[in-house]
């Protein structure tokens, strides 16, 4: 998904307007990326192109900034069982919907199963994003609703690729969104979860004054996501 965001940004960088967007890290890293454009001169006198700049932040920062007019778009994840609160006056459009998969070492007792029942995964060591991130909260809530009273998160890791390497080394299991699971390193088996764990990637804009820039960015992002 990060590649999708980069592609949309590059395509929009050639447009002759100023745009600002808050972008979530959809590749398994915590936090939300804030992209702010800066005008840049080009060949046509008196005209400018934008040069997006991407910064990291959290949803609690990005959505208020959207409401205050500091950003035009916020791209965020929202887990089906643990939806992200959307402030009043903000509208969202779904960019994509995907499942999360359980990543286990290849020699794990569940590795040969067709799917993994979350209630059967007691006493596992987990790798996930740090506390106070959406991904961490989604994992904790998912496990608690499936009879997990003690959740042993042994590794707090910022990106999904590193989580997968920990799984490959036999050190932990992890809940990995589909887009983050590719490429899957050797030594890792991916299993559908029971019950299913899913998330949406959403593009949020202000209802009252959605800008042409915001509409263009959202359109490019959705088209890029569909093409991948």
N, C-alpha and C positions, 0 to 999 in steps of 0.2 A: 504494500500500500504506500510506503514511503516513495517508491519509484513512481507510483501513480501521481502522488502529490507533486513530486519534482517535475514530472512531465507536464502537468497542468500549469504549474508556475512558469515553466519555460515558454509554453505556448502563449500564456497571458503576458509575458514580459515584453512581447512585441506590440501590445496594444497601446494606444495613445491615451491612457488615462491613469489616474492615481488610484491604486487599490491597496487595501490592507486586509490581511486575513489571519485569524488565529487557527493554527493547525495542530491537531493532536498527533502525538507519536503513535501511529497505528502499527508499527512494526515490532511491538512488544516492549518498547521502552516506556517508562512512566512519564507523565507530564504531557503538556500540550505545547505544540510549537506555534509561536506567534510570528506571523510573517507580515512585515511592513514593507511597502514598496518605497523606493526613493526615485524621484525623477532623474532621467538621464538623457542628455542631448543625443540626437542622432542626425541623419543626413538632411532632413527637411528643416530649414530654418524656422525657428519659432515653435517647433513641435518637440515633444518629449516622449520618451518611452519610460516605463517603470522598470526598476531593478529590484525584485523582491529580496528582502532580508528576512531570514528565518531565525526566530528566537524560541527558547524553551520556556514553558510556564505550566501552570496547573489550571484545571477547569474552573476552580474558584476565582482565578484571575481573568481567564479568557472570557467567560460569559458576562461578568460585569463590565468588562471593557467593551464587549459588543453592545451591551445596553447603553453604555455611555457614549457611543459613537466613535470610540477609539479604534475599533476594528469593524470591518465590513462582513466578515464571515468567520465562523468558528467551526472547525471540523473535529468532531468528537466521537468517542465510542460510547455506546450505551448497551449494557448487557440486559438481555431479556428478563432475567430473574432479579436484576439489580439495576433498574433504569436510572440514568443520570437525570436529576431534576432540571427541568427547563424553566427559566424565569418567565414571568408574565411579559407578554409583548414580543416574545421570540418565537419564530417558526422554524421547523426543521424539515429537511428533505433527506430521505434515505439515499445514501450513495451505494451501499451494498449491505447484504445480510450474509453472515457466515457462521459456521459451527466452530466450536472449540473442541480440540481432540486431547485425549490423555496420552502424554508421551511417557513411555516406560522403557527401561533398558531391555535389550533383546532377550536377555535371560530371565526376565521378570516372570513370576508365576502367571500373570495375566497376559503375557505377550502373545500367546497362541489363541486367545479368545477372539470372538468376532466383535465384542464390545465389552466395555468395562462398566460394571455397576458401581456407582460411586459409594454406595453404602457398604460395599465389600472392601473398600480401600482404607480400612483402619490401620493405624500404626505405620503409615508411610511417612517418609521424609520428603518434603516438598521444596521445590524451587519456584519462586514467583517474584513479582515486582515488590519494591519496598512498601511498607505500610503507608497509609494515607494516599494511595493511588487507586484509581478505579479498578485496575486489574486485581490488585490485592483484595480489595473489599468484595469483588465479585467472587473470587475463589473462596474466601472465608464464608460468605453467605451461602454459597452453593454447597459446601461441605457440611455446614451446620444444619441445613435443611435435609441433609441425607445422613443423619445419625452420627455425625462426627462431633464428639464433645471436646476432644483434644486435637488440635491441629498443629503438627510439628513442622513449621516452616524453618528449614535449616539454612537455606540460602536465599538471601534477598539480592536479586540480580536485576539490573536495569533493562537488559534486552533479551529477547526471546532466543536469539542465536546462542548466547552464552548459557541460557537455561537448558537448551537442547544438548549442549556439550557436557553439562553436568549430568544429564540423564544418560548420555552415551557412556560416561565414565562409571555408571552404576551408583551414583551418589544420591540421586533423588528421582522423583517423578514430577511432572509439570502439566499444567493445563495450558495448551498452546492454540491460539486461533489459527485457522487454516492458512491464512496468508503468511503467517510467521513460520509455519511448519515446512516451508519449501525454501531452499533444499533441506531435506532431512539427512542429518549426518549418519554415517554407518553406526550400528549399534543401538539405534533408536527404533522402537515400534510405536506407531500411532494408532489409537483405538477410538472409535466413537464412544461417547459417554451415554450412560443411562442413569437418570433422565438426561436428555440432550441439553447441552450448554451452548447458547447462541448469543451473538451480539450484532448490533447494527452500527455501521459507520454513518454518521449524520452530518449534514451541513446545516448550520444554524445561522439565520439572519434575522434582522429586526423586521417585524410585521409592518410597522407604520411607514418606514422609509427605506425599504430595500433598494439599494443603489443598483444602477446598471452594471457597475463593477462586480457587485456581489452576485448578481444573476449570471453574468458571464463566467465568473470563476466557478460557481456551482455547476453550471452546464458543462464546462470543460472537465471538471473533476469527475462528474458522473459518466461522461462519455469516455474518459480515459480509463476509469475503473471497469466499464463494460467491455472495453477493448482488450483487456489483459486477461 
